[in-house]
Amino acid sequence: MSVNFQELRELLSAIANTDITELELKSDEFELTVRKGTLISGTEIVSVPQVTVAPTVPPPNNSSVTPSISSEATVTSNAEKQKWIEITSPMVGTFYRASAPEEPPFVDVGERITSGQTVCIIEAMKLMNELEAEVSGQIVEILVQNGEAVEFGQVLMRVAPG
């Protein structure tokens, strides 16, 4: 049995509008766990659902793994990379670099950003959620492609603070 993502989105939407904090569904083919929690972002508290879908039967061996794609290849030291701040996805959805296909991207590699500046949009359940930078600095990497599906906690960009 395959997971119907439209039905999953509708279920998550319904759960988001209730006081339910945890839900587990199990069948012979898969197990679904949904937990609502809070993420503290600076002084702002954002409610974020955590979703896990795990097959109970191991998937077939698939050796084709797609590596993450950086929009610009650079050579940097490990010390520099450790100073970078990661901008992560606060939800499962679709990543968009611009507000519309014909519009310029919110940010590009090498561009300076300020705290509170919109850096991308994550579409979840037909809602467009603007993601704002929590730090000022320079975009050093954009790790996902426009229109790509992203997971909760997935690193979207890296910023060199300053």
N, C-alpha and C positions, 0 to 999 in steps of 0.2 A: 504494500500500500504506500502510495506517495503522499506527502503532506500537501494539502491544498493551501497555498499561501494566502489566497483571498479570504478563505474561511478563518485562517489563523489571524489575519489582520483584524477581521470583524470581531473575533473572540477577544483579542487584546484591547480593542477599542471599548468593548462592553465591560471588560474587567477594569479598565482605567476609570470608568465612570461609576465604580462601586467602591465599597470599603474593603473589598477582598484584598488581602495582602499576599496570599500564597495560594497557588492552585497546581495540582499535579494530575495529569491524565496519563494513563498507561493502557497500552494494548499489546497484542502480540508483535506488532510491527514497529512500534515506536513508543517513546516516553517523552512527555512534554511537562516541563516545570516552569512556572511563571511566578516570580517574586517581585513585589513592588518594594522599592526602598527609596532612600534619599541619597543624593550626591551633594556634597557641600562644595560649592564653587565660589571661592572668595568668601563673601558674606551672604551670598545668595544660596538658598536651598532649593534644589530642583528635584522633583519626584521622577524617578527613572525606573521603568520596569526592567527586570532581568529575565531573559527568556533562554531556555535551554531545550533543544530538541535533539534527542539522541536515539539513533536506531538501536533496536534490541538485537538485530541480526547484523553482523559485521558487513560493511559495504564491500563491493568487489574491489580487488586490487587495481588501483588506477595510478599509474606512475607519472601521468602528466600533471605536474604541479605548476601553477602559474606563479612566478615570483612577483613580489611587489615592484611597482614601476615608479621610479623617481623621475620627475620632469626634467631634472638636470643632474648629470653625473659630475661629482666634484670629489677631489681628494682632500680629506681632512683628517686631522689627528684624532685619536681617541679622546684626548683631553678636551678638544673643542666640541666633539659630539656629546660628551657628558654634560656640557653646559647648556645644550639645546633643550628647549621646552617643547613637549609634544602636545599638539592639539588633537584630542581624541573625539570620536563620535559619541555623543551622549545617548544614542538610540540606534536601533536597527532602521535602515532606510536606504534611500538613494542619494548619492552625493552629487551636488551640482556646484560648479565653480562660478556661475553667473545667475542673475535673476531671470534671464530668458535666453534662449539659444542665440539670438542676434546681439545680445548685450556683451560688453567686455567682462572678463572674469573679475571677481572681487579683488583677488590678489594674484601675483605671479612670483615665481622664485626670484629672489634678489630684492624684492620690494620691501620697503619699511612699512610696518603697521603700528597702530597705537591700540592700547587697551580699550576695549569696547567697540572696536571696528569690526564690521561684518566680514568674515573671511570665506564663508561658503553657505550653502543651504543644504539641509538634510530633509528630504521628503519622506514622510512617514504617514501612511494611511491617508494619502491625498492632502496632507497638511504640509505647508512649506515652513520649516523651522530654520530661521537665521541663526547661524553659529557665530558668536562674537569672540574675539581674541581676549584672553584674560591678562596678557602681557604685551608690552611694547617691544619691538625688535625688528629683525629682518627675517623674512621667509627664506629658509635654506633648502627645504625639501617639500614637495607635494607628492604624497605617496599613493594617491588614488586617481583614477581617470574620471573625467566628467561622465556622469550617468551610471557610474559603477555602484553596485550594491555594497553597503558597508554594515558592519556589525557593531554592537554596543562595545565601546572601549577600544575600537580599532583606531590606530594612529593614522590621522589624515595628513597632517603637516608637522614640520619641525621648525621652530623659531629660535634664532640666536638672540637672546635677550639683550636689551641695551638701547 
